[in-house]
């Protein structure tokens, strides 16, 4: 059994291992072997033909088939852990996912209210344009001042009260989420040590597989 918080860390670690494995398989040089036949004898009868296996840019301490098999293990562990986490995400009638989702919504509302609370009434003078006829009867444009007043269309004190309440609720829910992460138990036992390098994990797996 591990805590919910630890299970999230381990879930991320397994995902990183899987990404590293797929990265190795995505590089052509890692999954192919190039053999060159140097046919010198055709051009020079006294020369000797030679077969050369081109050296790979990176030599891995495991076989590609072993790595493919290792990916199966990772997928199974990620799937098993995910199901175990989902079962553990209910603590004292509280739903972890529901609390996370609601907190995100409340944060969006809070950001909007905070922006509103920062608005202030303002006054400014801008220029307007219109047409008139001059002394010669010609239509010409003229400019004039426009006094512009912008006021807020809401109760600032009401919004400030909402901000205070939302901050309090967010803190309470965050504390509950932290408590769930530390006290909820996930029915799962890690098979790798978090922090162990990808190369070491795969090499160890390959040795056990072929022993």
Phi and psi restraints in degrees (value plus and minus 20) as a CYANA .aco file:
   2 UNK   PHI    -152.3  -112.3
   2 UNK   PSI     141.1   181.1
   3 UNK   PHI     -92.1   -52.1
   3 UNK   PSI     140.4   180.4
   4 UNK   PHI     -80.5   -40.5
   4 UNK   PSI     -60.5   -20.5
   5 UNK   PHI     -81.2   -41.2
   5 UNK   PSI     -65.1   -25.1
   6 UNK   PHI     -85.3   -45.3
   6 UNK   PSI     -55.3   -15.3
   7 UNK   PHI     -86.1   -46.1
   7 UNK   PSI     -55.3   -15.3
   8 UNK   PHI     -85.6   -45.6
   8 UNK   PSI     -61.4   -21.4
   9 UNK   PHI     -82.6   -42.6
   9 UNK   PSI     -62.9   -22.9
  10 UNK   PHI     -89.7   -49.7
  10 UNK   PSI     -55.6   -15.6
  11 UNK   PHI     -81.3   -41.3
  11 UNK   PSI     -62.5   -22.5
  12 UNK   PHI     -84.6   -44.6
  12 UNK   PSI     -59.3   -19.3
  13 UNK   PHI     -83.8   -43.8
  13 UNK   PSI     -64.3   -24.3
  14 UNK   PHI     -82.2   -42.2
  14 UNK   PSI     -58.9   -18.9
  15 UNK   PHI     -85.4   -45.4
  15 UNK   PSI     -56.6   -16.6
  16 UNK   PHI     -86.6   -46.6
  16 UNK   PSI     -60.7   -20.7
  17 UNK   PHI     -81.8   -41.8
  17 UNK   PSI     -62.5   -22.5
  18 UNK   PHI     -84.0   -44.0
  18 UNK   PSI     -62.5   -22.5
  19 UNK   PHI     -81.6   -41.6
  19 UNK   PSI     -60.5   -20.5
  20 UNK   PHI     -85.1   -45.1
  20 UNK   PSI     -61.4   -21.4
  21 UNK   PHI     -83.7   -43.7
  21 UNK   PSI     -64.5   -24.5
  22 UNK   PHI     -87.2   -47.2
  22 UNK   PSI     -51.7   -11.7
  23 UNK   PHI     -84.9   -44.9
  23 UNK   PSI     -60.3   -20.3
  24 UNK   PHI     -83.0   -43.0
  24 UNK   PSI     -64.1   -24.1
  25 UNK   PHI     -92.6   -52.6
  25 UNK   PSI     -38.3     1.7
  26 UNK   PHI    -103.5   -63.5
  26 UNK   PSI     -29.2    10.8
  27 UNK   PHI    -119.2   -79.2
  27 UNK   PSI      96.4   136.4
  28 UNK   PHI     -73.5   -33.5
  28 UNK   PSI     -61.2   -21.2
  29 UNK   PHI     -83.1   -43.1
  29 UNK   PSI     -46.5    -6.5
  30 UNK   PHI     -96.7   -56.7
  30 UNK   PSI     -44.8    -4.8
  31 UNK   PHI    -135.6   -95.6
  31 UNK   PSI      -8.1    31.9
  32 UNK   PHI    -154.6  -114.6
  32 UNK   PSI     137.4   177.4
  33 UNK   PHI    -144.8  -104.8
  33 UNK   PSI     107.5   147.5
  34 UNK   PHI    -124.3   -84.3
  34 UNK   PSI     106.1   146.1
  35 UNK   PHI    -135.1   -95.1
  35 UNK   PSI     111.0   151.0
  36 UNK   PHI    -130.7   -90.7
  36 UNK   PSI     113.4   153.4
  37 UNK   PHI    -124.1   -84.1
  37 UNK   PSI      89.7   129.7
  38 UNK   PHI    -107.1   -67.1
  38 UNK   PSI      78.8   118.8
  39 UNK   PHI    -108.6   -68.6
  39 UNK   PSI      49.4    89.4
  40 UNK   PHI     -91.3   -51.3
  40 UNK   PSI     -51.3   -11.3
  41 UNK   PHI     -83.1   -43.1
  41 UNK   PSI     -47.9    -7.9
  42 UNK   PHI     -85.5   -45.5
  42 UNK   PSI     -52.6   -12.6
  43 UNK   PHI    -115.8   -75.8
  43 UNK   PSI     -44.9    -4.9
  44 UNK   PHI    -167.3  -127.3
  44 UNK   PSI      88.3   128.3
  45 UNK   PHI     -80.0   -40.0
  45 UNK   PSI     -47.8    -7.8
  46 UNK   PHI    -106.4   -66.4
  46 UNK   PSI     -26.1    13.9
  47 UNK   PHI    -101.0   -61.0
  47 UNK   PSI     148.7   188.7
  48 UNK   PHI    -137.5   -97.5
  48 UNK   PSI     111.5   151.5
  49 UNK   PHI     -88.4   -48.4
  49 UNK   PSI     134.5   174.5
  50 UNK   PHI    -167.6  -127.6
  50 UNK   PSI     120.8   160.8
  51 UNK   PHI    -127.0   -87.0
  51 UNK   PSI     104.4   144.4
  52 UNK   PHI    -144.4  -104.4
  52 UNK   PSI     110.9   150.9
  53 UNK   PHI    -110.2   -70.2
  53 UNK   PSI      98.3   138.3
  54 UNK   PHI     -85.3   -45.3
  54 UNK   PSI     109.7   149.7
  55 UNK   PHI     -87.9   -47.9
  55 UNK   PSI     114.6   154.6
  56 UNK   PHI     -92.8   -52.8
  56 UNK   PSI     133.4   173.4
  57 UNK   PHI     -86.2   -46.2
  57 UNK   PSI     -56.4   -16.4
  58 UNK   PHI    -150.4  -110.4
  58 UNK   PSI     106.9   146.9
  59 UNK   PHI    -117.6   -77.6
  59 UNK   PSI      96.9   136.9
  60 UNK   PHI    -114.1   -74.1
  60 UNK   PSI     126.7   166.7
  61 UNK   PHI    -102.6   -62.6
  61 UNK   PSI       1.9    41.9
  62 UNK   PHI    -166.6  -126.6
  62 UNK   PSI     141.3   181.3
  63 UNK   PHI    -107.1   -67.1
  63 UNK   PSI     132.0   172.0
  64 UNK   PHI     -81.9   -41.9
  64 UNK   PSI     -58.4   -18.4
  65 UNK   PHI     -80.5   -40.5
  65 UNK   PSI     -56.5   -16.5
  66 UNK   PHI     -86.4   -46.4
  66 UNK   PSI     -57.3   -17.3
  67 UNK   PHI     -86.9   -46.9
  67 UNK   PSI     -60.3   -20.3
  68 UNK   PHI     -82.4   -42.4
  68 UNK   PSI     -60.6   -20.6
  69 UNK   PHI     -85.5   -45.5
  69 UNK   PSI     -57.4   -17.4
  70 UNK   PHI     -83.7   -43.7
  70 UNK   PSI     -56.2   -16.2
  71 UNK   PHI     -81.8   -41.8
  71 UNK   PSI     -58.2   -18.2
  72 UNK   PHI     -79.0   -39.0
  72 UNK   PSI     -62.5   -22.5
  73 UNK   PHI     -81.9   -41.9
  73 UNK   PSI     -64.8   -24.8
  74 UNK   PHI     -81.6   -41.6
  74 UNK   PSI     -65.7   -25.7
  75 UNK   PHI     -80.7   -40.7
  75 UNK   PSI     -63.6   -23.6
  76 UNK   PHI     -83.2   -43.2
  76 UNK   PSI     -61.9   -21.9
  77 UNK   PHI     -87.6   -47.6
  77 UNK   PSI     -62.2   -22.2
  78 UNK   PHI     -82.7   -42.7
  78 UNK   PSI     -62.9   -22.9
  79 UNK   PHI     -84.8   -44.8
  79 UNK   PSI     -65.3   -25.3
  80 UNK   PHI     -84.2   -44.2
  80 UNK   PSI     -64.1   -24.1
  81 UNK   PHI     -84.9   -44.9
  81 UNK   PSI     -60.6   -20.6
  82 UNK   PHI     -80.2   -40.2
  82 UNK   PSI     -63.2   -23.2
  83 UNK   PHI     -84.9   -44.9
  83 UNK   PSI     -59.9   -19.9
  84 UNK   PHI     -85.2   -45.2
  84 UNK   PSI     -59.3   -19.3
  85 UNK   PHI     -84.4   -44.4
  85 UNK   PSI     -63.8   -23.8
  86 UNK   PHI     -80.4   -40.4
  86 UNK   PSI     -56.9   -16.9
  87 UNK   PHI     -87.7   -47.7
  87 UNK   PSI     -52.9   -12.9
  88 UNK   PHI    -105.5   -65.5
  88 UNK   PSI     -26.8    13.2
  89 UNK   PHI    -100.8   -60.8
  89 UNK   PSI       6.3    46.3
  90 UNK   PHI    -150.8  -110.8
  90 UNK   PSI      97.6   137.6
  91 UNK   PHI    -155.9  -115.9
  91 UNK   PSI      94.3   134.3
  92 UNK   PHI      32.7    72.7
  92 UNK   PSI      30.8    70.8
  93 UNK   PHI      43.4    83.4
  93 UNK   PSI       0.8    40.8
  94 UNK   PHI    -133.0   -93.0
  94 UNK   PSI     115.7   155.7
  95 UNK   PHI    -118.4   -78.4
  95 UNK   PSI     100.4   140.4
  96 UNK   PHI     -79.8   -39.8
  96 UNK   PSI     -70.7   -30.7
  97 UNK   PHI     -82.9   -42.9
  97 UNK   PSI     -59.7   -19.7
  98 UNK   PHI     -84.5   -44.5
  98 UNK   PSI     -60.2   -20.2
  99 UNK   PHI     -87.6   -47.6
  99 UNK   PSI     -59.9   -19.9
 100 UNK   PHI     -82.2   -42.2
 100 UNK   PSI     -66.6   -26.6
 101 UNK   PHI     -82.8   -42.8
 101 UNK   PSI     -64.2   -24.2
 102 UNK   PHI     -86.9   -46.9
 102 UNK   PSI     -59.6   -19.6
 103 UNK   PHI     -81.4   -41.4
 103 UNK   PSI     -59.1   -19.1
 104 UNK   PHI     -83.6   -43.6
 104 UNK   PSI     -60.7   -20.7
 105 UNK   PHI     -84.4   -44.4
 105 UNK   PSI     -62.9   -22.9
 106 UNK   PHI     -87.1   -47.1
 106 UNK   PSI     -52.7   -12.7
 107 UNK   PHI     -85.1   -45.1
 107 UNK   PSI     -59.3   -19.3
 108 UNK   PHI     -83.7   -43.7
 108 UNK   PSI     -62.1   -22.1
 109 UNK   PHI     -83.8   -43.8
 109 UNK   PSI     -63.0   -23.0
 110 UNK   PHI     -80.9   -40.9
 110 UNK   PSI     -63.2   -23.2
 111 UNK   PHI     -81.0   -41.0
 111 UNK   PSI     -59.5   -19.5
 112 UNK   PHI     -85.5   -45.5
 112 UNK   PSI     -64.8   -24.8
 113 UNK   PHI     -85.3   -45.3
 113 UNK   PSI     -58.7   -18.7
 114 UNK   PHI     -84.2   -44.2
 114 UNK   PSI     -57.8   -17.8
 115 UNK   PHI     -84.9   -44.9
 115 UNK   PSI     -62.8   -22.8
 116 UNK   PHI     -81.7   -41.7
 116 UNK   PSI     -63.1   -23.1
 117 UNK   PHI     -84.8   -44.8
 117 UNK   PSI     -43.0    -3.0
 118 UNK   PHI    -103.6   -63.6
 118 UNK   PSI     -29.6    10.4
 119 UNK   PHI     -95.1   -55.1
 119 UNK   PSI     124.4   164.4
 120 UNK   PHI    -152.1  -112.1
 120 UNK   PSI     132.9   172.9
 121 UNK   PHI     -85.3   -45.3
 121 UNK   PSI     127.8   167.8
 122 UNK   PHI    -164.7  -124.7
 122 UNK   PSI     134.9   174.9
 123 UNK   PHI    -147.9  -107.9
 123 UNK   PSI     121.3   161.3
 124 UNK   PHI    -174.1  -134.1
 124 UNK   PSI     143.0   183.0
 125 UNK   PHI    -137.3   -97.3
 125 UNK   PSI     104.8   144.8
 126 UNK   PHI    -141.7  -101.7
 126 UNK   PSI     149.1   189.1
 127 UNK   PHI    -120.6   -80.6
 127 UNK   PSI     118.8   158.8
 128 UNK   PHI    -137.5   -97.5
 128 UNK   PSI     143.5   183.5
 129 UNK   PHI    -150.1  -110.1
 129 UNK   PSI     124.2   164.2
 130 UNK   PHI    -170.9  -130.9
 130 UNK   PSI     159.9   199.9
 131 UNK   PHI    -132.3   -92.3
 131 UNK   PSI     131.1   171.1
 132 UNK   PHI    -170.0  -130.0
 132 UNK   PSI     146.8   186.8
 133 UNK   PHI    -122.9   -82.9
 133 UNK   PSI     109.8   149.8
 134 UNK   PHI    -103.3   -63.3
 134 UNK   PSI    -194.8  -154.8
 135 UNK   PHI     -82.3   -42.3
 135 UNK   PSI     -44.6    -4.6
 136 UNK   PHI    -109.1   -69.1
 136 UNK   PSI     -16.3    23.7
 137 UNK   PHI      61.3   101.3
 137 UNK   PSI      -8.2    31.8
 138 UNK   PHI    -112.3   -72.3
 138 UNK   PSI     124.0   164.0
 139 UNK   PHI    -103.2   -63.2
 139 UNK   PSI     104.1   144.1
 140 UNK   PHI    -153.2  -113.2
 140 UNK   PSI     140.8   180.8
 141 UNK   PHI    -110.9   -70.9
 141 UNK   PSI     129.1   169.1
 142 UNK   PHI    -158.5  -118.5
 142 UNK   PSI     134.1   174.1
 143 UNK   PHI    -127.2   -87.2
 143 UNK   PSI     130.9   170.9
 144 UNK   PHI    -167.3  -127.3
 144 UNK   PSI     143.0   183.0
 145 UNK   PHI    -102.8   -62.8
 145 UNK   PSI     122.4   162.4
 146 UNK   PHI    -141.4  -101.4
 146 UNK   PSI      98.1   138.1
 147 UNK   PHI    -105.3   -65.3
 147 UNK   PSI      96.2   136.2
 148 UNK   PHI    -130.4   -90.4
 148 UNK   PSI     107.4   147.4
 149 UNK   PHI    -141.3  -101.3
 149 UNK   PSI     104.1   144.1
 150 UNK   PHI    -131.6   -91.6
 150 UNK   PSI     104.9   144.9
 151 UNK   PHI    -140.5  -100.5
 151 UNK   PSI     139.0   179.0
 152 UNK   PHI    -105.8   -65.8
 152 UNK   PSI     121.8   161.8
 153 UNK   PHI    -121.0   -81.0
 153 UNK   PSI       8.6    48.6
 154 UNK   PHI    -166.2  -126.2
 154 UNK   PSI     146.4   186.4
 155 UNK   PHI    -105.1   -65.1
 155 UNK   PSI      88.7   128.7
 156 UNK   PHI     -80.7   -40.7
 156 UNK   PSI     -58.4   -18.4
 157 UNK   PHI     -85.1   -45.1
 157 UNK   PSI     -56.2   -16.2
 158 UNK   PHI     -82.4   -42.4
 158 UNK   PSI     -65.6   -25.6
 159 UNK   PHI     -84.7   -44.7
 159 UNK   PSI     -61.3   -21.3
 160 UNK   PHI     -82.5   -42.5
 160 UNK   PSI     -56.8   -16.8
 161 UNK   PHI     -85.2   -45.2
 161 UNK   PSI     -60.0   -20.0
 162 UNK   PHI     -83.7   -43.7
 162 UNK   PSI     -59.7   -19.7
 163 UNK   PHI     -82.0   -42.0
 163 UNK   PSI     -65.9   -25.9
 164 UNK   PHI     -81.1   -41.1
 164 UNK   PSI     -64.0   -24.0
 165 UNK   PHI     -85.2   -45.2
 165 UNK   PSI     -64.1   -24.1
 166 UNK   PHI     -83.2   -43.2
 166 UNK   PSI     -61.6   -21.6
 167 UNK   PHI     -81.3   -41.3
 167 UNK   PSI     -61.1   -21.1
 168 UNK   PHI     -84.6   -44.6
 168 UNK   PSI     -64.8   -24.8
 169 UNK   PHI     -85.0   -45.0
 169 UNK   PSI     -59.7   -19.7
 170 UNK   PHI     -82.9   -42.9
 170 UNK   PSI     -61.6   -21.6
 171 UNK   PHI     -83.4   -43.4
 171 UNK   PSI     -63.4   -23.4
 172 UNK   PHI     -82.6   -42.6
 172 UNK   PSI     -65.3   -25.3
 173 UNK   PHI     -88.1   -48.1
 173 UNK   PSI     -58.3   -18.3
 174 UNK   PHI     -82.1   -42.1
 174 UNK   PSI     -59.7   -19.7
 175 UNK   PHI     -83.7   -43.7
 175 UNK   PSI     -60.1   -20.1
 176 UNK   PHI     -86.1   -46.1
 176 UNK   PSI     -58.1   -18.1
 177 UNK   PHI     -85.6   -45.6
 177 UNK   PSI     -63.8   -23.8
 178 UNK   PHI     -80.4   -40.4
 178 UNK   PSI     -60.3   -20.3
 179 UNK   PHI     -84.4   -44.4
 179 UNK   PSI     -60.1   -20.1
 180 UNK   PHI     -83.8   -43.8
 180 UNK   PSI     -62.4   -22.4
 181 UNK   PHI     -82.4   -42.4
 181 UNK   PSI     -53.9   -13.9
 182 UNK   PHI    -108.1   -68.1
 182 UNK   PSI     -46.6    -6.6
 183 UNK   PHI    -132.2   -92.2
 183 UNK   PSI     -44.1    -4.1
 184 UNK   PHI     -90.5   -50.5
 184 UNK   PSI     115.2   155.2
 185 UNK   PHI    -124.6   -84.6
 185 UNK   PSI     116.2   156.2
 186 UNK   PHI    -125.1   -85.1
 186 UNK   PSI     106.7   146.7
 187 UNK   PHI     -96.9   -56.9
 187 UNK   PSI      58.3    98.3
 188 UNK   PHI    -178.8  -138.8
 188 UNK   PSI     121.8   161.8
 189 UNK   PHI    -139.1   -99.1
 189 UNK   PSI      98.6   138.6
 190 UNK   PHI     -79.6   -39.6
 190 UNK   PSI     122.5   162.5
 191 UNK   PHI    -122.8   -82.8
 191 UNK   PSI     -29.0    11.0
 192 UNK   PHI    -144.9  -104.9
 192 UNK   PSI     142.8   182.8
 193 UNK   PHI    -115.9   -75.9
 193 UNK   PSI     103.5   143.5
 194 UNK   PHI     -78.7   -38.7
 194 UNK   PSI     112.0   152.0
 195 UNK   PHI      82.6   122.6
 195 UNK   PSI     -38.2     1.8
 196 UNK   PHI     -87.3   -47.3
 196 UNK   PSI     115.6   155.6
 197 UNK   PHI     -86.3   -46.3
 197 UNK   PSI     134.8   174.8
 198 UNK   PHI     -77.6   -37.6
 198 UNK   PSI     -66.8   -26.8
 199 UNK   PHI     -79.5   -39.5
 199 UNK   PSI     -63.5   -23.5
 200 UNK   PHI     -86.7   -46.7
 200 UNK   PSI     -61.1   -21.1
 201 UNK   PHI     -84.3   -44.3
 201 UNK   PSI     -66.9   -26.9
 202 UNK   PHI     -88.1   -48.1
 202 UNK   PSI     -60.7   -20.7
 203 UNK   PHI     -82.4   -42.4
 203 UNK   PSI     -62.5   -22.5
 204 UNK   PHI     -84.6   -44.6
 204 UNK   PSI     -61.1   -21.1
 205 UNK   PHI     -83.4   -43.4
 205 UNK   PSI     -63.5   -23.5
 206 UNK   PHI     -83.2   -43.2
 206 UNK   PSI     -59.7   -19.7
 207 UNK   PHI     -84.0   -44.0
 207 UNK   PSI     -64.6   -24.6
 208 UNK   PHI     -86.6   -46.6
 208 UNK   PSI     -55.4   -15.4
 209 UNK   PHI     -88.4   -48.4
 209 UNK   PSI     -55.8   -15.8
 210 UNK   PHI    -121.1   -81.1
 210 UNK   PSI     -16.1    23.9
